[in-house]
Amino acid sequence: MEKNLEPKDRFDLEQEILACWKINEEIKLLTENICETDITKDVIINVLIGIEQLYEWRFNKLWDTFEELIEEKKIIS
């Protein structure tokens, strides 16, 4: 993955934390579709695999930002 050339700050970290909270919305939407439609088991599994990968990337991006801010002493560990 390409590294962002602009230095990050605590506001970037905050935005990335908020983006990770979207998992709740994703689970709620999936649950609604399971309850209200004839969604198949295969579709559910594929959606869950996609959500897992998406949030792996989100959390990795969040961790990279956190480490960058620690390294640059923009936040204190």
N, CA, C, O and CB atoms as a CASP TS submission, in Angstrom:
PFRMAT TS
TARGET T0000
AUTHOR 0000-0000-0000
METHOD Language model
MODEL 1
PARENT N/A
ATOM      1  N   MET     1       0.847  -1.183   0.000  1.00  0.00           N
ATOM      2  CA  MET     1       0.000   0.000   0.000  1.00  0.00           C
ATOM      3  C   MET     1       0.889   1.242   0.000  1.00  0.00           C
ATOM      4  O   MET     1       1.909   1.277   0.688  1.00  0.00           O
ATOM      5  CB  MET     1      -0.962   0.000   1.226  1.00  0.00           C
ATOM      6  N   GLU     2       0.514   2.235  -0.751  1.00  0.00           N
ATOM      7  CA  GLU     2       1.276   3.470  -0.879  1.00  0.00           C
ATOM      8  C   GLU     2       1.163   4.315   0.381  1.00  0.00           C
ATOM      9  O   GLU     2       0.076   4.493   0.931  1.00  0.00           O
ATOM     10  CB  GLU     2       0.800   4.266  -2.090  1.00  0.00           C
ATOM     11  N   LYS     3       2.307   4.835   0.831  1.00  0.00           N
ATOM     12  CA  LYS     3       2.314   5.666   2.037  1.00  0.00           C
ATOM     13  C   LYS     3       1.888   7.083   1.682  1.00  0.00           C
ATOM     14  O   LYS     3       2.298   7.635   0.660  1.00  0.00           O
ATOM     15  CB  LYS     3       3.716   5.671   2.702  1.00  0.00           C
ATOM     16  N   ASN     4       1.056   7.662   2.547  1.00  0.00           N
ATOM     17  CA  ASN     4       0.601   9.033   2.368  1.00  0.00           C
ATOM     18  C   ASN     4       1.785   9.978   2.545  1.00  0.00           C
ATOM     19  O   ASN     4       2.522   9.861   3.525  1.00  0.00           O
ATOM     20  CB  ASN     4      -0.538   9.378   3.367  1.00  0.00           C
ATOM     21  N   LEU     5       1.980  10.904   1.623  1.00  0.00           N
ATOM     22  CA  LEU     5       3.107  11.823   1.686  1.00  0.00           C
ATOM     23  C   LEU     5       2.877  12.978   2.645  1.00  0.00           C
ATOM     24  O   LEU     5       3.841  13.559   3.145  1.00  0.00           O
ATOM     25  CB  LEU     5       3.400  12.358   0.323  1.00  0.00           C
ATOM     26  N   GLU     6       1.630  13.325   2.913  1.00  0.00           N
ATOM     27  CA  GLU     6       1.341  14.413   3.843  1.00  0.00           C
ATOM     28  C   GLU     6       1.425  13.898   5.271  1.00  0.00           C
ATOM     29  O   GLU     6       0.914  12.819   5.572  1.00  0.00           O
ATOM     30  CB  GLU     6      -0.052  15.023   3.566  1.00  0.00           C
ATOM     31  N   PRO     7       2.062  14.659   6.153  1.00  0.00           N
ATOM     32  CA  PRO     7       2.136  14.213   7.549  1.00  0.00           C
ATOM     33  C   PRO     7       0.744  14.169   8.177  1.00  0.00           C
ATOM     34  O   PRO     7      -0.118  14.997   7.883  1.00  0.00           O
ATOM     35  CB  PRO     7       3.058  15.142   8.366  1.00  0.00           C
ATOM     36  N   LYS     8       0.554  13.194   9.040  1.00  0.00           N
ATOM     37  CA  LYS     8      -0.737  13.044   9.695  1.00  0.00           C
ATOM     38  C   LYS     8      -0.713  13.721  11.052  1.00  0.00           C
ATOM     39  O   LYS     8       0.345  13.959  11.634  1.00  0.00           O
ATOM     40  CB  LYS     8      -1.107  11.565   9.841  1.00  0.00           C
ATOM     41  N   ASP     9      -1.903  14.023  11.538  1.00  0.00           N
ATOM     42  CA  ASP     9      -2.008  14.633  12.860  1.00  0.00           C
ATOM     43  C   ASP     9      -3.094  13.902  13.644  1.00  0.00           C
ATOM     44  O   ASP     9      -3.670  12.923  13.169  1.00  0.00           O
ATOM     45  CB  ASP     9      -2.322  16.164  12.758  1.00  0.00           C
ATOM     46  N   ARG    10      -3.363  14.397  14.853  1.00  0.00           N
ATOM     47  CA  ARG    10      -4.329  13.708  15.715  1.00  0.00           C
ATOM     48  C   ARG    10      -5.735  13.722  15.130  1.00  0.00           C
ATOM     49  O   ARG    10      -6.551  12.867  15.477  1.00  0.00           O
ATOM     50  CB  ARG    10      -4.345  14.345  17.094  1.00  0.00           C
ATOM     51  N   PHE    11      -6.034  14.667  14.257  1.00  0.00           N
ATOM     52  CA  PHE    11      -7.351  14.704  13.629  1.00  0.00           C
ATOM     53  C   PHE    11      -7.496  13.559  12.621  1.00  0.00           C
ATOM     54  O   PHE    11      -8.578  12.989  12.475  1.00  0.00           O
ATOM     55  CB  PHE    11      -7.580  16.065  12.934  1.00  0.00           C
ATOM     56  N   ASP    12      -6.410  13.227  11.933  1.00  0.00           N
ATOM     57  CA  ASP    12      -6.433  12.061  11.040  1.00  0.00           C
ATOM     58  C   ASP    12      -6.679  10.796  11.846  1.00  0.00           C
ATOM     59  O   ASP    12      -7.459   9.932  11.445  1.00  0.00           O
ATOM     60  CB  ASP    12      -5.107  11.944  10.246  1.00  0.00           C
ATOM     61  N   LEU    13      -6.005  10.695  12.991  1.00  0.00           N
ATOM     62  CA  LEU    13      -6.200   9.545  13.861  1.00  0.00           C
ATOM     63  C   LEU    13      -7.654   9.457  14.313  1.00  0.00           C
ATOM     64  O   LEU    13      -8.250   8.380  14.301  1.00  0.00           O
ATOM     65  CB  LEU    13      -5.267   9.624  15.075  1.00  0.00           C
ATOM     66  N   GLU    14      -8.214  10.575  14.706  1.00  0.00           N
ATOM     67  CA  GLU    14      -9.612  10.611  15.142  1.00  0.00           C
ATOM     68  C   GLU    14     -10.546  10.153  14.028  1.00  0.00           C
ATOM     69  O   GLU    14     -11.470   9.379  14.280  1.00  0.00           O
ATOM     70  CB  GLU    14      -9.993  12.025  15.598  1.00  0.00           C
ATOM     71  N   GLN    15     -10.326  10.613  12.812  1.00  0.00           N
ATOM     72  CA  GLN    15     -11.177  10.223  11.685  1.00  0.00           C
ATOM     73  C   GLN    15     -11.068   8.733  11.395  1.00  0.00           C
ATOM     74  O   GLN    15     -12.057   8.085  11.052  1.00  0.00           O
ATOM     75  CB  GLN    15     -10.806  11.023  10.437  1.00  0.00           C
ATOM     76  N   GLU    16      -9.865   8.194  11.534  1.00  0.00           N
ATOM     77  CA  GLU    16      -9.681   6.766  11.284  1.00  0.00           C
ATOM     78  C   GLU    16     -10.330   5.925  12.377  1.00  0.00           C
ATOM     79  O   GLU    16     -10.838   4.840  12.098  1.00  0.00           O
ATOM     80  CB  GLU    16      -8.195   6.433  11.182  1.00  0.00           C
ATOM     81  N   ILE    17     -10.320   6.410  13.615  1.00  0.00           N
ATOM     82  CA  ILE    17     -11.019   5.715  14.700  1.00  0.00           C
ATOM     83  C   ILE    17     -12.519   5.709  14.416  1.00  0.00           C
ATOM     84  O   ILE    17     -13.181   4.681  14.561  1.00  0.00           O
ATOM     85  CB  ILE    17     -10.724   6.387  16.074  1.00  0.00           C
ATOM     86  N   LEU    18     -13.045   6.853  14.015  1.00  0.00           N
ATOM     87  CA  LEU    18     -14.479   6.939  13.695  1.00  0.00           C
ATOM     88  C   LEU    18     -14.849   6.018  12.535  1.00  0.00           C
ATOM     89  O   LEU    18     -15.918   5.407  12.538  1.00  0.00           O
ATOM     90  CB  LEU    18     -14.864   8.387  13.351  1.00  0.00           C
ATOM     91  N   ALA    19     -13.967   5.920  11.549  1.00  0.00           N
ATOM     92  CA  ALA    19     -14.235   5.041  10.406  1.00  0.00           C
ATOM     93  C   ALA    19     -14.345   3.583  10.860  1.00  0.00           C
ATOM     94  O   ALA    19     -15.133   2.813  10.310  1.00  0.00           O
ATOM     95  CB  ALA    19     -13.124   5.187   9.339  1.00  0.00           C
ATOM     96  N   CYS    20     -13.556   3.214  11.857  1.00  0.00           N
ATOM     97  CA  CYS    20     -13.621   1.842  12.372  1.00  0.00           C
ATOM     98  C   CYS    20     -14.923   1.566  13.100  1.00  0.00           C
ATOM     99  O   CYS    20     -15.361   0.417  13.161  1.00  0.00           O
ATOM    100  CB  CYS    20     -12.455   1.575  13.301  1.00  0.00           C
ATOM    101  N   TRP    21     -15.544   2.585  13.648  1.00  0.00           N
ATOM    102  CA  TRP    21     -16.826   2.392  14.326  1.00  0.00           C
ATOM    103  C   TRP    21     -17.946   2.047  13.349  1.00  0.00           C
ATOM    104  O   TRP    21     -19.019   1.614  13.768  1.00  0.00           O
ATOM    105  CB  TRP    21     -17.194   3.642  15.107  1.00  0.00           C
ATOM    106  N   LYS    22     -17.707   2.233  12.057  1.00  0.00           N
ATOM    107  CA  LYS    22     -18.725   1.910  11.056  1.00  0.00           C
ATOM    108  C   LYS    22     -19.064   0.426  11.024  1.00  0.00           C
ATOM    109  O   LYS    22     -20.067   0.026  10.434  1.00  0.00           O
ATOM    110  CB  LYS    22     -18.262   2.350   9.688  1.00  0.00           C
ATOM    111  N   ILE    23     -18.230  -0.382  11.655  1.00  0.00           N
ATOM    112  CA  ILE    23     -18.509  -1.816  11.692  1.00  0.00           C
ATOM    113  C   ILE    23     -19.893  -2.078  12.268  1.00  0.00           C
ATOM    114  O   ILE    23     -20.578  -3.010  11.847  1.00  0.00           O
ATOM    115  CB  ILE    23     -17.443  -2.552  12.516  1.00  0.00           C
ATOM    116  N   ASN    24     -20.304  -1.262  13.226  1.00  0.00           N
ATOM    117  CA  ASN    24     -21.638  -1.425  13.823  1.00  0.00           C
ATOM    118  C   ASN    24     -22.730  -1.241  12.778  1.00  0.00           C
ATOM    119  O   ASN    24     -23.701  -1.996  12.749  1.00  0.00           O
ATOM    120  CB  ASN    24     -21.841  -0.424  14.974  1.00  0.00           C
ATOM    121  N   GLU    25     -22.571  -0.243  11.924  1.00  0.00           N
ATOM    122  CA  GLU    25     -23.552   0.005  10.857  1.00  0.00           C
ATOM    123  C   GLU    25     -23.572  -1.143   9.861  1.00  0.00           C
ATOM    124  O   GLU    25     -24.634  -1.545   9.385  1.00  0.00           O
ATOM    125  CB  GLU    25     -23.240   1.323  10.131  1.00  0.00           C
ATOM    126  N   GLU    26     -22.389  -1.672   9.545  1.00  0.00           N
ATOM    127  CA  GLU    26     -22.293  -2.780   8.586  1.00  0.00           C
ATOM    128  C   GLU    26     -23.010  -4.018   9.128  1.00  0.00           C
ATOM    129  O   GLU    26     -23.749  -4.684   8.404  1.00  0.00           O
ATOM    130  CB  GLU    26     -20.809  -3.109   8.281  1.00  0.00           C
ATOM    131  N   ILE    27     -22.785  -4.316  10.403  1.00  0.00           N
ATOM    132  CA  ILE    27     -23.429  -5.481  11.019  1.00  0.00           C
ATOM    133  C   ILE    27     -24.947  -5.282  11.081  1.00  0.00           C
ATOM    134  O   ILE    27     -25.705  -6.214  10.812  1.00  0.00           O
ATOM    135  CB  ILE    27     -22.861  -5.727  12.440  1.00  0.00           C
ATOM    136  N   LYS    28     -25.384  -4.091  11.429  1.00  0.00           N
ATOM    137  CA  LYS    28     -26.820  -3.805  11.494  1.00  0.00           C
ATOM    138  C   LYS    28     -27.469  -3.988  10.124  1.00  0.00           C
ATOM    139  O   LYS    28     -28.532  -4.600  10.020  1.00  0.00           O
ATOM    140  CB  LYS    28     -27.064  -2.371  12.010  1.00  0.00           C
ATOM    141  N   LEU    29     -26.839  -3.463   9.072  1.00  0.00           N
ATOM    142  CA  LEU    29     -27.384  -3.599   7.725  1.00  0.00           C
ATOM    143  C   LEU    29     -27.439  -5.063   7.296  1.00  0.00           C
ATOM    144  O   LEU    29     -28.426  -5.503   6.706  1.00  0.00           O
ATOM    145  CB  LEU    29     -26.549  -2.790   6.731  1.00  0.00           C
ATOM    146  N   LEU    30     -26.395  -5.806   7.586  1.00  0.00           N
ATOM    147  CA  LEU    30     -26.401  -7.234   7.252  1.00  0.00           C
ATOM    148  C   LEU    30     -27.518  -7.956   8.007  1.00  0.00           C
ATOM    149  O   LEU    30     -28.242  -8.765   7.427  1.00  0.00           O
ATOM    150  CB  LEU    30     -25.032  -7.875   7.580  1.00  0.00           C
ATOM    151  N   THR    31     -27.655  -7.665   9.286  1.00  0.00           N
ATOM    152  CA  THR    31     -28.701  -8.287  10.099  1.00  0.00           C
ATOM    153  C   THR    31     -30.088  -7.984   9.537  1.00  0.00           C
ATOM    154  O   THR    31     -30.931  -8.877   9.445  1.00  0.00           O
ATOM    155  CB  THR    31     -28.606  -7.805  11.553  1.00  0.00           C
ATOM    156  N   GLU    32     -30.328  -6.723   9.161  1.00  0.00           N
ATOM    157  CA  GLU    32     -31.620  -6.353   8.572  1.00  0.00           C
ATOM    158  C   GLU    32     -31.895  -7.145   7.309  1.00  0.00           C
ATOM    159  O   GLU    32     -33.015  -7.611   7.095  1.00  0.00           O
ATOM    160  CB  GLU    32     -31.661  -4.856   8.265  1.00  0.00           C
ATOM    161  N   ASN    33     -30.875  -7.302   6.467  1.00  0.00           N
ATOM    162  CA  ASN    33     -31.067  -8.044   5.224  1.00  0.00           C
ATOM    163  C   ASN    33     -31.291  -9.523   5.469  1.00  0.00           C
ATOM    164  O   ASN    33     -32.056 -10.162   4.747  1.00  0.00           O
ATOM    165  CB  ASN    33     -29.877  -7.856   4.316  1.00  0.00           C
ATOM    166  N   ILE    34     -30.639 -10.072   6.473  1.00  0.00           N
ATOM    167  CA  ILE    34     -30.866 -11.477   6.813  1.00  0.00           C
ATOM    168  C   ILE    34     -32.303 -11.677   7.274  1.00  0.00           C
ATOM    169  O   ILE    34     -32.949 -12.653   6.894  1.00  0.00           O
ATOM    170  CB  ILE    34     -29.880 -11.945   7.906  1.00  0.00           C
ATOM    171  N   CYS    35     -32.804 -10.756   8.090  1.00  0.00           N
ATOM    172  CA  CYS    35     -34.156 -10.876   8.653  1.00  0.00           C
ATOM    173  C   CYS    35     -35.261 -10.560   7.645  1.00  0.00           C
ATOM    174  O   CYS    35     -36.351 -11.128   7.724  1.00  0.00           O
ATOM    175  CB  CYS    35     -34.293  -9.960   9.843  1.00  0.00           C
ATOM    176  N   GLU    36     -34.991  -9.663   6.707  1.00  0.00           N
ATOM    177  CA  GLU    36     -36.056  -9.141   5.852  1.00  0.00           C
ATOM    178  C   GLU    36     -36.048  -9.661   4.419  1.00  0.00           C
ATOM    179  O   GLU    36     -36.980  -9.387   3.663  1.00  0.00           O
ATOM    180  CB  GLU    36     -35.971  -7.670   5.820  1.00  0.00           C
ATOM    181  N   THR    37     -35.019 -10.403   4.034  1.00  0.00           N
ATOM    182  CA  THR    37     -34.945 -10.895   2.652  1.00  0.00           C
ATOM    183  C   THR    37     -34.625 -12.385   2.643  1.00  0.00           C
ATOM    184  O   THR    37     -34.401 -13.003   3.685  1.00  0.00           O
ATOM    185  CB  THR    37     -33.879 -10.111   1.844  1.00  0.00           C
ATOM    186  N   ASP    38     -34.610 -12.928   1.462  1.00  0.00           N
ATOM    187  CA  ASP    38     -34.271 -14.347   1.289  1.00  0.00           C
ATOM    188  C   ASP    38     -32.787 -14.500   0.953  1.00  0.00           C
ATOM    189  O   ASP    38     -32.416 -15.302   0.096  1.00  0.00           O
ATOM    190  CB  ASP    38     -35.144 -14.989   0.175  1.00  0.00           C
ATOM    191  N   ILE    39     -31.968 -13.745   1.616  1.00  0.00           N
ATOM    192  CA  ILE    39     -30.526 -13.770   1.370  1.00  0.00           C
ATOM    193  C   ILE    39     -29.990 -15.186   1.649  1.00  0.00           C
ATOM    194  O   ILE    39     -30.353 -15.813   2.644  1.00  0.00           O
ATOM    195  CB  ILE    39     -29.790 -12.708   2.260  1.00  0.00           C
ATOM    196  N   THR    40     -29.133 -15.666   0.762  1.00  0.00           N
ATOM    197  CA  THR    40     -28.622 -17.028   0.908  1.00  0.00           C
ATOM    198  C   THR    40     -27.421 -17.073   1.847  1.00  0.00           C
ATOM    199  O   THR    40     -26.769 -16.065   2.120  1.00  0.00           O
ATOM    200  CB  THR    40     -28.240 -17.598  -0.455  1.00  0.00           C
ATOM    201  N   LYS    41     -27.165 -18.257   2.316  1.00  0.00           N
ATOM    202  CA  LYS    41     -26.011 -18.477   3.193  1.00  0.00           C
ATOM    203  C   LYS    41     -24.709 -18.088   2.479  1.00  0.00           C
ATOM    204  O   LYS    41     -23.818 -17.500   3.091  1.00  0.00           O
ATOM    205  CB  LYS    41     -25.951 -19.958   3.648  1.00  0.00           C
ATOM    206  N   ASP    42     -24.601 -18.416   1.189  1.00  0.00           N
ATOM    207  CA  ASP    42     -23.400 -18.060   0.425  1.00  0.00           C
ATOM    208  C   ASP    42     -23.202 -16.551   0.352  1.00  0.00           C
ATOM    209  O   ASP    42     -22.079 -16.062   0.485  1.00  0.00           O
ATOM    210  CB  ASP    42     -23.482 -18.638  -0.985  1.00  0.00           C
ATOM    211  N   VAL    43     -24.282 -15.816   0.143  1.00  0.00           N
ATOM    212  CA  VAL    43     -24.193 -14.356   0.089  1.00  0.00           C
ATOM    213  C   VAL    43     -23.757 -13.816   1.447  1.00  0.00           C
ATOM    214  O   VAL    43     -22.900 -12.935   1.518  1.00  0.00           O
ATOM    215  CB  VAL    43     -25.550 -13.735  -0.333  1.00  0.00           C
ATOM    216  N   ILE    44     -24.338 -14.336   2.517  1.00  0.00           N
ATOM    217  CA  ILE    44     -23.972 -13.888   3.865  1.00  0.00           C
ATOM    218  C   ILE    44     -22.492 -14.129   4.116  1.00  0.00           C
ATOM    219  O   ILE    44     -21.790 -13.251   4.617  1.00  0.00           O
ATOM    220  CB  ILE    44     -24.820 -14.613   4.933  1.00  0.00           C
ATOM    221  N   ILE    45     -22.019 -15.319   3.768  1.00  0.00           N
ATOM    222  CA  ILE    45     -20.609 -15.646   3.971  1.00  0.00           C
ATOM    223  C   ILE    45     -19.716 -14.710   3.170  1.00  0.00           C
ATOM    224  O   ILE    45     -18.709 -14.228   3.687  1.00  0.00           O
ATOM    225  CB  ILE    45     -20.332 -17.103   3.579  1.00  0.00           C
ATOM    226  N   ASN    46     -20.068 -14.445   1.917  1.00  0.00           N
ATOM    227  CA  ASN    46     -19.267 -13.547   1.086  1.00  0.00           C
ATOM    228  C   ASN    46     -19.246 -12.126   1.644  1.00  0.00           C
ATOM    229  O   ASN    46     -18.211 -11.460   1.624  1.00  0.00           O
ATOM    230  CB  ASN    46     -19.803 -13.534  -0.339  1.00  0.00           C
ATOM    231  N   VAL    47     -20.390 -11.668   2.140  1.00  0.00           N
ATOM    232  CA  VAL    47     -20.458 -10.336   2.744  1.00  0.00           C
ATOM    233  C   VAL    47     -19.566 -10.277   3.979  1.00  0.00           C
ATOM    234  O   VAL    47     -18.825  -9.313   4.167  1.00  0.00           O
ATOM    235  CB  VAL    47     -21.916  -9.975   3.114  1.00  0.00           C
ATOM    236  N   LEU    48     -19.635 -11.298   4.813  1.00  0.00           N
ATOM    237  CA  LEU    48     -18.816 -11.330   6.027  1.00  0.00           C
ATOM    238  C   LEU    48     -17.319 -11.370   5.709  1.00  0.00           C
ATOM    239  O   LEU    48     -16.521 -10.719   6.384  1.00  0.00           O
ATOM    240  CB  LEU    48     -19.195 -12.536   6.881  1.00  0.00           C
ATOM    241  N   ILE    49     -16.943 -12.131   4.688  1.00  0.00           N
ATOM    242  CA  ILE    49     -15.536 -12.167   4.262  1.00  0.00           C
ATOM    243  C   ILE    49     -15.106 -10.791   3.778  1.00  0.00           C
ATOM    244  O   ILE    49     -14.000 -10.344   4.080  1.00  0.00           O
ATOM    245  CB  ILE    49     -15.321 -13.223   3.145  1.00  0.00           C
ATOM    246  N   GLY    50     -15.973 -10.113   3.026  1.00  0.00           N
ATOM    247  CA  GLY    50     -15.663  -8.762   2.544  1.00  0.00           C
ATOM    248  C   GLY    50     -15.530  -7.766   3.683  1.00  0.00           C
ATOM    249  O   GLY    50     -14.616  -6.942   3.693  1.00  0.00           O
ATOM    250  N   ILE    51     -16.444  -7.844   4.642  1.00  0.00           N
ATOM    251  CA  ILE    51     -16.380  -6.951   5.806  1.00  0.00           C
ATOM    252  C   ILE    51     -15.095  -7.210   6.589  1.00  0.00           C
ATOM    253  O   ILE    51     -14.428  -6.270   7.024  1.00  0.00           O
ATOM    254  CB  ILE    51     -17.622  -7.145   6.722  1.00  0.00           C
ATOM    255  N   GLU    52     -14.752  -8.483   6.768  1.00  0.00           N
ATOM    256  CA  GLU    52     -13.529  -8.828   7.490  1.00  0.00           C
ATOM    257  C   GLU    52     -12.303  -8.201   6.821  1.00  0.00           C
ATOM    258  O   GLU    52     -11.458  -7.613   7.496  1.00  0.00           O
ATOM    259  CB  GLU    52     -13.369 -10.355   7.569  1.00  0.00           C
ATOM    260  N   GLN    53     -12.209  -8.326   5.511  1.00  0.00           N
ATOM    261  CA  GLN    53     -11.056  -7.766   4.795  1.00  0.00           C
ATOM    262  C   GLN    53     -11.048  -6.246   4.866  1.00  0.00           C
ATOM    263  O   GLN    53     -10.003  -5.639   5.100  1.00  0.00           O
ATOM    264  CB  GLN    53     -11.064  -8.218   3.332  1.00  0.00           C
ATOM    265  N   LEU    54     -12.200  -5.635   4.666  1.00  0.00           N
ATOM    266  CA  LEU    54     -12.305  -4.184   4.711  1.00  0.00           C
ATOM    267  C   LEU    54     -11.829  -3.649   6.056  1.00  0.00           C
ATOM    268  O   LEU    54     -11.074  -2.679   6.114  1.00  0.00           O
ATOM    269  CB  LEU    54     -13.745  -3.744   4.445  1.00  0.00           C
ATOM    270  N   TYR    55     -12.272  -4.284   7.131  1.00  0.00           N
ATOM    271  CA  TYR    55     -11.891  -3.795   8.452  1.00  0.00           C
ATOM    272  C   TYR    55     -10.468  -4.170   8.823  1.00  0.00           C
ATOM    273  O   TYR    55      -9.859  -3.490   9.649  1.00  0.00           O
ATOM    274  CB  TYR    55     -12.837  -4.327   9.491  1.00  0.00           C
ATOM    275  N   GLU    56      -9.927  -5.206   8.253  1.00  0.00           N
ATOM    276  CA  GLU    56      -8.493  -5.483   8.409  1.00  0.00           C
ATOM    277  C   GLU    56      -7.696  -4.308   7.848  1.00  0.00           C
ATOM    278  O   GLU    56      -6.739  -3.848   8.472  1.00  0.00           O
ATOM    279  CB  GLU    56      -8.094  -6.816   7.691  1.00  0.00           C
ATOM    280  N   TRP    57      -8.092  -3.824   6.667  1.00  0.00           N
ATOM    281  CA  TRP    57      -7.413  -2.673   6.069  1.00  0.00           C
ATOM    282  C   TRP    57      -7.614  -1.409   6.903  1.00  0.00           C
ATOM    283  O   TRP    57      -6.672  -0.650   7.129  1.00  0.00           O
ATOM    284  CB  TRP    57      -7.920  -2.442   4.643  1.00  0.00           C
ATOM    285  N   ARG    58      -8.845  -1.192   7.357  1.00  0.00           N
ATOM    286  CA  ARG    58      -9.121   0.003   8.172  1.00  0.00           C
ATOM    287  C   ARG    58      -8.283   0.023   9.451  1.00  0.00           C
ATOM    288  O   ARG    58      -7.678   1.040   9.791  1.00  0.00           O
ATOM    289  CB  ARG    58     -10.612   0.068   8.530  1.00  0.00           C
ATOM    290  N   PHE    59      -8.256  -1.118  10.159  1.00  0.00           N
ATOM    291  CA  PHE    59      -7.502  -1.178  11.409  1.00  0.00           C
ATOM    292  C   PHE    59      -5.997  -1.074  11.166  1.00  0.00           C
ATOM    293  O   PHE    59      -5.283  -0.483  11.976  1.00  0.00           O
ATOM    294  CB  PHE    59      -7.820  -2.472  12.152  1.00  0.00           C
ATOM    295  N   ASN    60      -5.508  -1.637  10.065  1.00  0.00           N
ATOM    296  CA  ASN    60      -4.088  -1.484   9.732  1.00  0.00           C
ATOM    297  C   ASN    60      -3.750  -0.020   9.455  1.00  0.00           C
ATOM    298  O   ASN    60      -2.715   0.476   9.900  1.00  0.00           O
ATOM    299  CB  ASN    60      -3.723  -2.352   8.512  1.00  0.00           C
ATOM    300  N   LYS    61      -4.614   0.662   8.727  1.00  0.00           N
ATOM    301  CA  LYS    61      -4.405   2.084   8.444  1.00  0.00           C
ATOM    302  C   LYS    61      -4.411   2.892   9.745  1.00  0.00           C
ATOM    303  O   LYS    61      -3.576   3.776   9.933  1.00  0.00           O
ATOM    304  CB  LYS    61      -5.495   2.612   7.477  1.00  0.00           C
ATOM    305  N   LEU    62      -5.343   2.590  10.630  1.00  0.00           N
ATOM    306  CA  LEU    62      -5.417   3.252  11.931  1.00  0.00           C
ATOM    307  C   LEU    62      -4.136   3.010  12.729  1.00  0.00           C
ATOM    308  O   LEU    62      -3.580   3.943  13.307  1.00  0.00           O
ATOM    309  CB  LEU    62      -6.643   2.755  12.724  1.00  0.00           C
ATOM    310  N   TRP    63      -3.673   1.775  12.761  1.00  0.00           N
ATOM    311  CA  TRP    63      -2.455   1.450  13.510  1.00  0.00           C
ATOM    312  C   TRP    63      -1.242   2.168  12.911  1.00  0.00           C
ATOM    313  O   TRP    63      -0.405   2.689  13.648  1.00  0.00           O
ATOM    314  CB  TRP    63      -2.219  -0.078  13.520  1.00  0.00           C
ATOM    315  N   ASP    64      -1.146   2.196  11.585  1.00  0.00           N
ATOM    316  CA  ASP    64      -0.030   2.901  10.932  1.00  0.00           C
ATOM    317  C   ASP    64      -0.030   4.382  11.297  1.00  0.00           C
ATOM    318  O   ASP    64       1.028   4.958  11.554  1.00  0.00           O
ATOM    319  CB  ASP    64      -0.110   2.737   9.402  1.00  0.00           C
ATOM    320  N   THR    65      -1.195   4.993  11.320  1.00  0.00           N
ATOM    321  CA  THR    65      -1.301   6.402  11.699  1.00  0.00           C
ATOM    322  C   THR    65      -0.876   6.596  13.149  1.00  0.00           C
ATOM    323  O   THR    65      -0.133   7.526  13.465  1.00  0.00           O
ATOM    324  CB  THR    65      -2.738   6.914  11.492  1.00  0.00           C
ATOM    325  N   PHE    66      -1.346   5.725  14.021  1.00  0.00           N
ATOM    326  CA  PHE    66      -0.975   5.798  15.436  1.00  0.00           C
ATOM    327  C   PHE    66       0.545   5.701  15.595  1.00  0.00           C
ATOM    328  O   PHE    66       1.151   6.502  16.307  1.00  0.00           O
ATOM    329  CB  PHE    66      -1.673   4.673  16.240  1.00  0.00           C
ATOM    330  N   GLU    67       1.154   4.722  14.933  1.00  0.00           N
ATOM    331  CA  GLU    67       2.606   4.565  15.030  1.00  0.00           C
ATOM    332  C   GLU    67       3.344   5.785  14.484  1.00  0.00           C
ATOM    333  O   GLU    67       4.345   6.218  15.054  1.00  0.00           O
ATOM    334  CB  GLU    67       3.050   3.313  14.282  1.00  0.00           C
ATOM    335  N   GLU    68       2.846   6.336  13.377  1.00  0.00           N
ATOM    336  CA  GLU    68       3.469   7.526  12.788  1.00  0.00           C
ATOM    337  C   GLU    68       3.420   8.705  13.762  1.00  0.00           C
ATOM    338  O   GLU    68       4.402   9.431  13.914  1.00  0.00           O
ATOM    339  CB  GLU    68       2.769   7.902  11.463  1.00  0.00           C
ATOM    340  N   LEU    69       2.284   8.891  14.415  1.00  0.00           N
ATOM    341  CA  LEU    69       2.141  10.000  15.350  1.00  0.00           C
ATOM    342  C   LEU    69       3.028   9.804  16.580  1.00  0.00           C
ATOM    343  O   LEU    69       3.568  10.777  17.108  1.00  0.00           O
ATOM    344  CB  LEU    69       0.678  10.149  15.772  1.00  0.00           C
ATOM    345  N   ILE    70       3.183   8.574  17.039  1.00  0.00           N
ATOM    346  CA  ILE    70       4.086   8.290  18.157  1.00  0.00           C
ATOM    347  C   ILE    70       5.525   8.584  17.735  1.00  0.00           C
ATOM    348  O   ILE    70       6.274   9.243  18.457  1.00  0.00           O
ATOM    349  CB  ILE    70       3.944   6.811  18.627  1.00  0.00           C
ATOM    350  N   GLU    71       5.895   8.091  16.567  1.00  0.00           N
ATOM    351  CA  GLU    71       7.256   8.269  16.053  1.00  0.00           C
ATOM    352  C   GLU    71       7.607   9.749  15.897  1.00  0.00           C
ATOM    353  O   GLU    71       8.726  10.161  16.202  1.00  0.00           O
ATOM    354  CB  GLU    71       7.414   7.551  14.709  1.00  0.00           C
ATOM    355  N   GLU    72       6.661  10.536  15.427  1.00  0.00           N
ATOM    356  CA  GLU    72       6.899  11.957  15.210  1.00  0.00           C
ATOM    357  C   GLU    72       6.634  12.785  16.468  1.00  0.00           C
ATOM    358  O   GLU    72       6.705  14.014  16.446  1.00  0.00           O
ATOM    359  CB  GLU    72       6.031  12.458  14.073  1.00  0.00           C
ATOM    360  N   LYS    73       6.329  12.090  17.559  1.00  0.00           N
ATOM    361  CA  LYS    73       6.085  12.730  18.858  1.00  0.00           C
ATOM    362  C   LYS    73       4.933  13.748  18.809  1.00  0.00           C
ATOM    363  O   LYS    73       4.937  14.760  19.509  1.00  0.00           O
ATOM    364  CB  LYS    73       7.357  13.422  19.337  1.00  0.00           C
ATOM    365  N   LYS    74       3.954  13.436  17.958  1.00  0.00           N
ATOM    366  CA  LYS    74       2.746  14.261  17.902  1.00  0.00           C
ATOM    367  C   LYS    74       1.751  13.829  18.954  1.00  0.00           C
ATOM    368  O   LYS    74       0.853  14.587  19.321  1.00  0.00           O
ATOM    369  CB  LYS    74       2.105  14.190  16.518  1.00  0.00           C
ATOM    370  N   ILE    75       1.909  12.612  19.439  1.00  0.00           N
ATOM    371  CA  ILE    75       1.209  12.147  20.630  1.00  0.00           C
ATOM    372  C   ILE    75       2.227  11.389  21.466  1.00  0.00           C
ATOM    373  O   ILE    75       3.188  10.835  20.931  1.00  0.00           O
ATOM    374  CB  ILE    75      -0.038  11.245  20.269  1.00  0.00           C
ATOM    375  N   ILE    76       2.025  11.364  22.741  1.00  0.00           N
ATOM    376  CA  ILE    76       2.976  10.742  23.658  1.00  0.00           C
ATOM    377  C   ILE    76       2.459   9.360  24.042  1.00  0.00           C
ATOM    378  O   ILE    76       1.288   9.195  24.383  1.00  0.00           O
ATOM    379  CB  ILE    76       3.197  11.625  24.925  1.00  0.00           C
ATOM    380  N   SER    77       3.339   8.380  23.983  1.00  0.00           N
ATOM    381  CA  SER    77       2.932   7.028  24.353  1.00  0.00           C
ATOM    382  C   SER    77       2.998   6.813  25.843  1.00  0.00           C
ATOM    383  O   SER    77       2.687   5.723  26.323  1.00  0.00           O
ATOM    384  CB  SER    77       3.793   6.008  23.655  1.00  0.00           C
TER
END
